[in-house]
Amino acid sequence: KIANFNLYKNLLQDVKDIKFVNELDYCNFIPFRAPVTVKKLNGLCKYLENNSIQSRGFFYPLHNQPCFNTLNIINEYPNSNFLYNNGLALPVYPSLKEKDIIYVCDKIREYYK
C-alpha cells in the first residue's frame, strides 16, 4: 500500500491541482486509500468514472450529519468542510498493479491539461 501510495505521489508530483496529505515523521502511516485534495472534484470524479476508474470522495463530516441540524454548526469546521468538498481517495490496495496506477495517473494528468 505504501509503495502504491508513493507511486501516485511520484507520478502526480507536478500536477499543481493535486495536493497529497502530508505524512508526519512521528506517525506510522499506512494508507487506507491515497488521500489527495484536488481542484474540480466533481468534474474529475466524472472524468475518471467515464474512463473506467472508480474513485471515492472523503467521508461525510460528522458535524453535517442530520442529527446535528439544530446545533447550527455546519460552518464551524472549515477544514472538515474543505476536505469533504475537495478530497479524493484513490485506491492503493495491495494487489493493485503498477500499470493500473500509471493509467489512473495518466487520466488525471489528461483531465488537468
Stockholm file with secondary structure:
# STOCKHOLM 1.0

chainA/1-113         KIANFNLYKNLLQDVKDIKFVNELDYCNFIPFRAPVTVKKLNGLCKYLENNSIQSRGFFYPLHNQPCFNTLNIINEYPNSNFLYNNGLALPVYPSLKEKDIIYVCDKIREYYK
#=GR chainA/1-113 SS CHHHHHHHHHHHTTCTTEEECCCCTTSCCCCSSEEEEESSHHHHHHHHHHTTCCCEECCCCGGGSGGGGGGCCGGGCHHHHHHHHHEEEECCCTTCCHHHHHHHHHHHHHHTC
#=GC SS_cons         CHHHHHHHHHHHTTCTTEEECCCCTTSCCCCSSEEEEESSHHHHHHHHHHTTCCCEECCCCGGGSGGGGGGCCGGGCHHHHHHHHHEEEECCCTTCCHHHHHHHHHHHHHHTC
//
